Amino acid sequence: MIKDIMNHNANAVAGQKEMDALKKYFPQCFHADGVFDIEAFKAALPGGTTITDETSGFNWLGKNYARMLTNMDTTTLIRPDEEHNAKPENKDSQNIYISGDNLDALQHLVKSYSGKVKVIYIDPPYNTGSDGFVYNDKFNFTAEDLAKRLDVSPERAERILSMTRRGSASHAAWLTFMLPRLSFARDLLTDDGVIFISIDDNEQANLKKLCDEVFGEECFVANISWQKTYSPRNDSKGVPSEVEHLLVYGKNLEWTPKKLPRTKEMDAKYSNPDNDVMPWTSDNPCAPGAKTHQGMVYAIQHPFTGEMLYPAISSCWRYDQSTMLEYMCGWCEYELRDLCDEEQRANICGVDANEVRKGIKAIVLKNSLEDSKKQAEAVLKRGQWPRFYFTKSGKGGIRRKTYLDNVEGKMVTNLWPYAEVGHTDEAKKELKALFDGEIPFDTPKPTRLLLRILQIASNEGDIVLDFFSGSATTAHAVMQYNAQDDDEN
C-alpha cells in the first residue's frame, strides 16, 4: 500500500535544518550565544577546499521575498473533516487530502512529514505569459514593512508587492511563487526520495536553474520528454508542440529509477536452440578493462579447430580464469599451459611486453585436437551446451549465453511515448467518464503517466505527495497502483 498525501489549491522552519546540521558536524564554529563563526568554519574545512564568492548566481525581482516566505511559519490550523472521515468507505483510509491555501498546507506538512515523503509529483500552474496565476499568495505586507524585512528600499519593496498583488505573469513572479514551494518539497523528501515536476517550454529553462539551486545541480536526474499528443496541432510559431517536460531531481545524487517490466519484444530474441534448461541469447564473451585486468587476458584453444582465441583489443574474458576453465571443460578436457605469449597479450592490454603481467597461462586442450574435437562434437550434438559456446555448428567464434531469467527489466529513458503513458486526450476522456461528460480542468494528466512514475520510484509503504492536486490524477493513480498490488498478492 502506497500512502497518498494531496493538497488542493488552494517549521521545522526552512533553513533551520541546515543550521542544525552545521551545529552537529561543526560545533566549534558556534559561539556560546549561537552566532555562527564563518572564519572558524573555513578553518575547519579540509585543506585544498576552494571557497569563493564568485558564482554565476540566479537572481530575479522577488527572490529575497520568496526566501522570506520559506522562513515564515504558518498561523493557520488544520481542521479534520469529521463527517467525511466517519463514512464507512473512509474510516480505514491512510490517505490525507488537504483543502486550503497551498503554501500554508506545505508548512503544516513539513512539521509532520519532514524527511518522510518518498515521491513528490507536481503539475504547477504554467506561466503562459498572458494570464496571472491561479494560486496567489496573499500577505498583508506594507511596502515599509517589507522593506525592513528584506533590507531593501521602499521602492523595490513596492515593486515586489505590486508584482505579487496583480497576479503578474512575468518570469520573476512565477519563480517567486515556486521557490518556497520547492524548498518545502526538498525538506519533505526522504534521503532516497525524488520529485517529478511537469512543465512546458515557457518556464522549463528557469525551472531547471531554480531546481539546481534548491536540490543541487548534482541531484538532477533527467529532463523527460512526455509525448503529450498523438496528433500535433498547428502552432503559431511554426513548430507544433508535441512534448511536455518532466524535470526529475533526487534528494541525493545516487537516486536511480527502478527498471520497467520486460516487454514481449525484448524477450522475443531469447530462444533455446540447444534444448537448454531455459531460453538464452548470444552475448559478448568479453568485457572492457584489459589493462587493469591483465590476469583475464590469455588464449583459449578452440576445441573444433585448434585455433588460439584471444579477447578483442582492450578487452578481457568475462570471468576469472578458474571459471572460464570450468566452462571450457564442459566441451572436452582442458589444462593451463604457459605459451610465452607476452607480446600478444601486451598488445591486447595496450602496454609494452615488459610491462604486461607475467605468468598468465593459456587454457589449452589437454589431449590431441582429434580426440578433443570428437568430445566437443558429441556435446554439440547432445545439446545443453556450456555457458561459452562456439557458433556456426562449432566452426565459428566463441560466444556467451545470457539466460532470460538472469536479465533485468527495461531501462527508463528520457522519452516517454504516449503509447506507453497516455496523452492529453486520454486524460480528458478519463475526466469525462468521472464527471458526467464534463471536463472541469483544462490540462489534466493521464493516469498512466502517474502510474509510470509510481512504478519506477515507489515501493510498498511509501508516501506519495502532490501539492498541486488539480484533477487529483495522482490520487487516482495511487489507488489504481495499490489495487494492482492487491490483485497480484
matplotlib code that plots the C-alpha trace (Angstrom):
import matplotlib.pyplot as plt

x = [0.0, 1.4, 0.1, -1.1, -1.0, -2.7, -3.0, -5.7, -5.3, -5.9, 8.7, 10.9, 11.4, 13.2, 16.9, 16.8, 17.7, 20.8, 21.8, 21.2, 23.4, 26.2, 25.9, 26.0, 29.1, 30.9, 30.0, 33.4, 32.1, 29.4, 29.8, 28.1, 25.4, 24.7, 26.4, 28.0, 31.7, 32.3, 36.1, 36.2, 34.1, 36.6, 39.5, 37.6, 37.3, 39.9, 43.0, 42.6, 38.9, 38.0, 35.9, 34.7, 32.1, 32.2, 29.3, 27.1, 24.0, 20.4, 18.5, 15.2, 13.0, 11.3, 13.9, 14.5, 10.8, 10.4, 13.1, 11.3, 8.1, 10.1, 11.2, 7.8, 5.7, 2.0, -0.6, -3.4, -4.7, -5.8, -9.3, -10.3, -13.5, -15.2, -18.3, -16.2, -13.9, -16.7, -18.1, -17.6, -15.6, -13.2, -12.7, -9.7, -8.0, -4.5, -4.5, -4.7, -6.3, -5.8, -8.1, -6.8, -4.0, -1.2, 1.7, 0.0, -0.6, 3.0, 4.2, 1.9, 3.2, 6.8, 6.1, 4.7, 6.3, 9.8, 12.0, 9.2, 7.9, 9.4, 7.8, 6.6, 4.8, 3.6, 1.9, 2.3, 0.4, 2.1, 3.2, 1.5, 2.6, -1.0, -2.8, -1.9, -1.5, -4.4, -2.6, -1.8, -0.1, -1.9, 0.1, -0.8, 2.6, 3.1, 6.0, 7.6, 7.2, 8.6, 11.5, 12.6, 12.1, 14.2, 16.6, 15.7, 14.5, 10.7, 10.7, 11.9, 9.6, 6.7, 7.7, 7.7, 4.3, 2.9, 4.1, 2.6, -0.7, -1.6, -1.1, 1.8, 2.6, 6.3, 9.1, 10.0, 6.5, 6.4, 9.9, 8.9, 5.8, 7.8, 10.9, 9.3, 7.2, 10.2, 12.2, 9.5, 9.3, 13.0, 12.5, 9.7, 11.6, 13.3, 17.0, 16.3, 13.3, 12.6, 10.5, 8.9, 7.7, 5.6, 6.4, 6.1, 8.6, 7.8, 9.5, 11.4, 14.8, 14.1, 12.7, 15.9, 18.0, 15.8, 15.8, 19.6, 19.7, 17.2, 18.0, 21.6, 22.8, 24.4, 21.0, 19.5, 18.3, 16.6, 14.6, 12.0, 10.1, 6.5, 4.8, 1.5, -0.3, -0.8, -2.0, 0.2, -1.8, -0.8, 1.3, 1.6, 5.4, 5.6, 6.8, 3.9, 4.4, 4.3, 6.0, 6.0, 8.8, 9.2, 12.1, 13.4, 15.6, 16.6, 17.1, 20.7, 22.9, 22.7, 19.0, 18.1, 14.8, 13.7, 13.6, 10.4, 8.9, 10.4, 8.3, 7.4, 9.6, 12.6, 12.0, 11.5, 15.2, 15.7, 15.4, 16.6, 18.4, 20.3, 17.4, 18.9, 17.1, 15.9, 15.8, 19.0, 20.5, 24.0, 26.2, 29.7, 32.2, 34.5, 34.4, 36.3, 39.3, 42.2, 44.8, 43.5, 42.5, 45.6, 45.1, 42.0, 43.8, 45.0, 44.4, 41.7, 42.2, 39.2, 38.2, 37.0, 39.8, 42.7, 42.9, 44.1, 41.4, 42.2, 39.9, 39.4, 41.8, 41.4, 39.1, 39.4, 37.4, 34.1, 35.0, 38.1, 40.3, 39.2, 35.6, 36.5, 38.4, 35.4, 33.1, 35.6, 35.9, 32.2, 33.4, 36.4, 39.4, 41.5, 44.5, 46.6, 49.8, 52.3, 52.5, 55.1, 52.7, 53.6, 53.8, 50.3, 48.8, 50.6, 49.1, 45.6, 46.3, 47.8, 51.1, 54.7, 55.7, 58.0, 55.1, 52.4, 51.6, 53.8, 52.9, 49.4, 48.8, 46.5, 43.6, 44.6, 43.5, 44.8, 44.5, 45.1, 43.0, 41.4, 40.3, 39.2, 37.2, 35.3, 34.3, 33.3, 31.2, 29.4, 28.5, 27.3, 25.1, 23.8, 22.7, 22.7, 26.0, 28.2, 27.8, 30.6, 29.8, 31.0, 28.9, 28.3, 28.0, 31.4, 33.2, 32.7, 34.0, 33.3, 30.2, 28.5, 24.9, 22.8, 19.8, 16.4, 15.9, 19.2, 18.5, 16.9, 13.9, 13.8, 15.8, 13.9, 14.8, 14.1, 11.5, 8.0, 5.8, 2.1, 1.6, 3.2, 2.0, -1.0, -1.7, -3.9, -6.9, -6.8, -6.7, -9.8, -11.7, -10.9, -12.3, -15.4, -16.1, -15.8, -17.8, -20.7, -19.2, -17.7, -14.0, -13.6, -9.8, -8.0, -4.8, -5.3, -2.6, -3.4, -3.4, -0.9, 1.7, 1.4, 1.4, 4.7, 6.2, 4.9, 6.2, 9.8, 10.0, 7.9, 7.8, 5.4, 4.5, 6.0, 4.3, 3.5, 2.7, 1.1, 0.7, -1.0, -3.8, -5.8, -7.9, -6.3, -4.8, -2.0, -4.6, -6.4, -3.1, -2.1, -5.4, -5.0, -1.5, -2.5, -5.4, -3.0, -0.7, -3.7, -4.7, -1.2, -1.0]
y = [0.0, 3.4, 6.3, 9.4, 13.0, 15.6, 19.4, 21.2, 24.9, 26.1, 24.6, 22.8, 26.2, 26.0, 26.8, 25.5, 22.0, 23.3, 25.2, 22.1, 20.1, 22.7, 22.5, 18.7, 18.5, 21.8, 22.7, 24.5, 27.1, 28.4, 30.9, 30.5, 33.0, 30.8, 33.1, 31.2, 32.0, 31.7, 32.1, 29.2, 27.2, 27.9, 26.8, 23.5, 22.6, 20.1, 21.5, 22.4, 23.2, 26.0, 28.8, 31.5, 34.3, 34.4, 32.4, 32.5, 33.1, 33.1, 36.2, 37.9, 40.5, 38.9, 36.2, 37.5, 37.8, 34.2, 33.1, 35.1, 33.2, 30.0, 31.0, 32.2, 29.9, 29.4, 30.9, 28.6, 25.3, 22.2, 21.0, 17.4, 16.9, 14.6, 14.0, 12.8, 10.7, 9.0, 7.5, 3.7, 3.9, 6.4, 5.1, 2.9, 5.1, 6.2, 8.9, 12.6, 15.2, 18.8, 21.5, 25.0, 27.5, 25.8, 27.3, 27.0, 23.3, 22.7, 24.4, 22.1, 19.1, 19.9, 19.8, 16.3, 14.7, 16.2, 13.6, 11.1, 11.5, 9.1, 10.5, 14.0, 14.8, 18.3, 19.9, 23.5, 26.3, 27.1, 30.6, 31.2, 34.8, 36.0, 35.4, 35.6, 32.5, 30.5, 30.4, 33.9, 34.2, 36.9, 38.5, 41.9, 43.5, 47.2, 48.5, 49.9, 46.6, 44.5, 46.9, 46.4, 42.6, 42.3, 45.2, 46.8, 50.2, 51.0, 51.5, 47.9, 46.5, 48.2, 46.7, 43.2, 43.8, 45.1, 42.1, 39.7, 41.5, 42.0, 38.3, 39.2, 36.6, 37.6, 35.0, 36.8, 36.3, 32.7, 32.0, 33.8, 31.7, 28.4, 28.9, 28.5, 25.5, 23.7, 24.4, 22.8, 19.9, 19.2, 19.2, 16.7, 14.2, 11.1, 10.8, 8.4, 10.4, 12.0, 14.8, 14.9, 18.3, 18.8, 21.9, 23.3, 25.2, 28.7, 28.1, 24.9, 26.6, 28.8, 25.8, 23.8, 26.7, 27.0, 23.3, 23.2, 25.8, 24.2, 20.5, 20.8, 20.6, 17.2, 15.8, 16.4, 13.1, 13.8, 16.1, 13.6, 14.4, 13.2, 12.9, 14.6, 14.3, 11.7, 14.4, 17.5, 20.7, 23.8, 26.2, 30.0, 29.7, 27.2, 24.2, 22.2, 21.3, 17.6, 17.1, 18.5, 18.2, 16.2, 17.5, 14.9, 15.5, 13.1, 14.1, 12.7, 12.2, 8.4, 8.2, 5.9, 4.7, 1.1, -1.0, -1.4, -4.8, -6.5, -6.5, -9.3, -7.7, -7.7, -11.4, -12.4, -12.6, -15.3, -18.9, -22.4, -24.0, -26.5, -27.5, -25.9, -25.5, -22.0, -19.6, -17.6, -15.2, -14.8, -12.3, -10.9, -13.3, -10.3, -7.3, -4.0, -3.3, -5.4, -3.0, -3.2, -6.9, -8.4, -11.8, -12.2, -11.8, -15.1, -17.6, -20.2, -23.0, -23.8, -27.4, -27.8, -26.0, -25.8, -22.0, -19.9, -17.4, -14.1, -11.3, -8.3, -5.4, -3.6, -6.4, -9.3, -12.5, -12.0, -14.2, -15.2, -17.9, -20.7, -20.1, -20.0, -23.2, -24.9, -23.7, -24.9, -28.3, -28.8, -29.3, -31.5, -31.8, -28.6, -27.6, -24.5, -24.0, -21.2, -20.1, -17.4, -15.1, -11.8, -9.8, -10.7, -10.2, -6.9, -5.7, -6.5, -4.8, -1.7, -1.9, -2.8, -6.5, -5.9, -4.3, -7.0, -9.3, -12.4, -16.0, -15.9, -19.3, -20.1, -22.6, -25.3, -28.7, -31.5, -34.2, -34.2, -32.0, -35.1, -36.6, -33.2, -32.5, -35.8, -35.0, -31.5, -32.7, -35.1, -32.2, -30.1, -32.9, -33.7, -30.1, -28.1, -26.5, -24.9, -21.2, -20.3, -21.9, -21.9, -20.5, -21.9, -25.5, -25.4, -23.7, -20.1, -18.0, -18.1, -16.5, -16.4, -17.4, -14.9, -16.6, -14.9, -15.2, -13.5, -10.3, -7.2, -5.2, -2.4, 0.8, 4.0, 6.6, 10.3, 9.8, 8.6, 8.0, 8.3, 4.7, 3.8, 6.5, 8.1, 11.6, 14.7, 13.4, 10.2, 12.3, 14.3, 11.2, 9.9, 13.1, 13.0, 9.5, 10.7, 14.0, 13.0, 14.3, 17.5, 18.4, 20.7, 21.1, 22.5, 20.5, 17.1, 14.4, 10.8, 8.3, 6.1, 8.9, 8.9, 5.1, 5.1, 7.4, 5.3, 2.2, 3.4, 5.5, 3.9, 0.8, -0.8, 1.6, 4.7, 8.1, 10.0, 13.7, 16.0, 19.6, 20.9, 18.4, 19.8, 16.9, 14.5, 12.3, 11.4, 10.2, 8.2, 6.6, 5.7, 3.9, 2.1, 1.1, -0.2, -2.1, -3.8, -4.8, -6.3, -8.3, -9.6, -10.6]
z = [0.0, -1.0, 1.0, -0.8, 0.5, -1.5, -1.1, -3.2, -4.1, -2.6, 10.9, 11.1, 9.6, 6.2, 6.9, 10.5, 9.3, 7.7, 10.9, 12.9, 10.6, 10.9, 14.7, 14.6, 12.5, 13.2, 16.8, 17.2, 14.7, 17.0, 19.9, 23.2, 22.1, 19.0, 16.5, 13.6, 13.0, 9.3, 9.7, 12.1, 9.6, 6.8, 9.1, 9.9, 6.2, 4.7, 3.2, -0.5, -0.2, -2.6, -1.2, -3.5, -3.6, -7.4, -8.6, -11.6, -9.4, -10.5, -9.3, -10.1, -8.6, -5.6, -4.8, -1.3, -0.8, -1.8, 0.7, 3.4, 2.7, 3.1, 6.6, 7.8, 9.9, 9.3, 11.7, 10.5, 11.8, 10.0, 11.0, 10.2, 8.2, 10.8, 8.7, 5.7, 7.8, 9.6, 6.3, 6.2, 3.0, 4.5, 8.1, 7.4, 4.8, 5.5, 2.8, 3.5, 1.4, 2.5, 1.0, 1.7, 0.9, -0.9, 0.9, 4.3, 3.8, 2.9, 6.1, 8.1, 6.2, 6.8, 10.6, 10.5, 7.4, 7.1, 5.6, 5.2, 1.6, -1.0, -4.2, -5.0, -8.3, -9.0, -12.0, -11.1, -12.8, -16.1, -16.9, -20.3, -20.3, -20.8, -17.5, -13.9, -11.7, -10.3, -6.9, -5.4, -2.0, -0.1, 2.7, 4.2, 4.0, 3.5, 1.4, 4.5, 6.5, 3.6, 3.0, 6.7, 6.5, 3.3, 3.9, 0.6, -0.5, -0.1, -3.9, -4.5, -1.9, -3.6, -7.0, -5.4, -3.8, -7.0, -8.9, -6.4, -5.9, -9.6, -10.5, -12.8, -15.5, -15.5, -15.1, -11.8, -10.4, -11.3, -9.8, -6.7, -6.5, -7.0, -4.8, -1.3, -2.5, -3.9, -0.7, 1.3, -1.1, -0.5, 3.2, 2.9, 0.8, 2.3, 1.8, -1.1, -2.3, -5.7, -7.2, -10.7, -12.0, -15.1, -17.0, -20.6, -22.6, -21.2, -17.8, -18.3, -18.5, -15.5, -13.5, -14.2, -12.8, -9.8, -9.1, -9.5, -6.7, -4.4, -4.8, -6.1, -9.6, -9.0, -7.9, -11.4, -12.8, -16.1, -18.3, -19.5, -22.7, -22.4, -25.8, -24.7, -28.0, -30.8, -33.3, -33.3, -33.8, -35.8, -33.9, -34.5, -34.1, -36.9, -34.7, -33.3, -29.6, -29.2, -25.8, -22.3, -19.8, -16.6, -14.6, -12.2, -9.1, -6.4, -2.8, -3.2, -6.2, -6.1, -6.9, -9.9, -11.2, -10.9, -14.1, -16.0, -16.7, -19.8, -22.9, -25.3, -27.9, -25.6, -24.7, -28.3, -29.1, -26.5, -27.8, -26.9, -29.9, -27.8, -25.5, -22.5, -19.2, -20.2, -23.2, -23.8, -26.2, -27.7, -25.9, -25.9, -24.2, -23.4, -21.1, -21.2, -19.0, -20.3, -19.0, -15.4, -15.6, -17.3, -15.4, -17.5, -20.9, -22.3, -25.1, -25.2, -27.6, -30.0, -29.5, -33.1, -35.0, -32.5, -33.1, -30.1, -29.4, -27.5, -26.3, -28.5, -28.3, -24.9, -23.7, -21.3, -20.8, -18.9, -15.9, -13.9, -15.3, -13.0, -14.0, -17.7, -17.4, -15.8, -18.7, -21.3, -19.7, -20.5, -24.1, -23.5, -21.3, -20.9, -18.9, -18.2, -20.1, -20.5, -24.2, -23.6, -25.5, -23.6, -26.8, -28.0, -24.5, -24.2, -27.5, -26.2, -22.9, -24.6, -22.7, -23.5, -23.5, -20.5, -18.6, -19.1, -16.2, -16.2, -15.6, -17.1, -18.7, -21.6, -21.5, -23.9, -25.0, -22.7, -25.4, -29.1, -31.3, -32.9, -29.6, -28.3, -31.4, -31.1, -27.5, -28.4, -31.4, -29.0, -26.7, -29.7, -30.9, -27.4, -26.7, -23.5, -24.5, -21.9, -21.0, -23.5, -26.8, -30.5, -33.3, -36.8, -35.6, -33.9, -36.8, -35.7, -32.8, -29.1, -27.6, -24.2, -23.3, -21.4, -19.8, -19.8, -16.1, -15.4, -17.2, -15.6, -16.8, -19.3, -18.7, -18.1, -20.8, -21.1, -23.8, -22.7, -25.8, -25.4, -26.4, -23.0, -20.7, -22.3, -23.8, -23.0, -24.9, -22.9, -19.7, -20.8, -21.6, -18.1, -16.6, -18.8, -17.5, -13.9, -14.3, -16.5, -19.7, -18.2, -18.2, -15.1, -15.6, -18.6, -18.7, -16.9, -17.0, -17.9, -15.1, -17.0, -16.7, -12.9, -12.8, -14.7, -12.0, -9.2, -11.0, -11.2, -8.0, -5.2, -3.1, -0.6, 2.2, 0.6, 1.0, -2.2, -2.3, -4.8, -3.5, -6.7, -6.7, -9.6, -11.1, -8.4, -11.1, -8.6, -6.1, -8.8, -9.9, -6.3, -5.8, -9.1, -8.2, -4.8, -6.3, -8.8, -5.9, -4.0, -7.1, -7.6, -3.9]

ax = plt.figure().add_subplot(projection="3d")
ax.plot(x, y, z, "-o")
ax.set_aspect("equal")
plt.show()
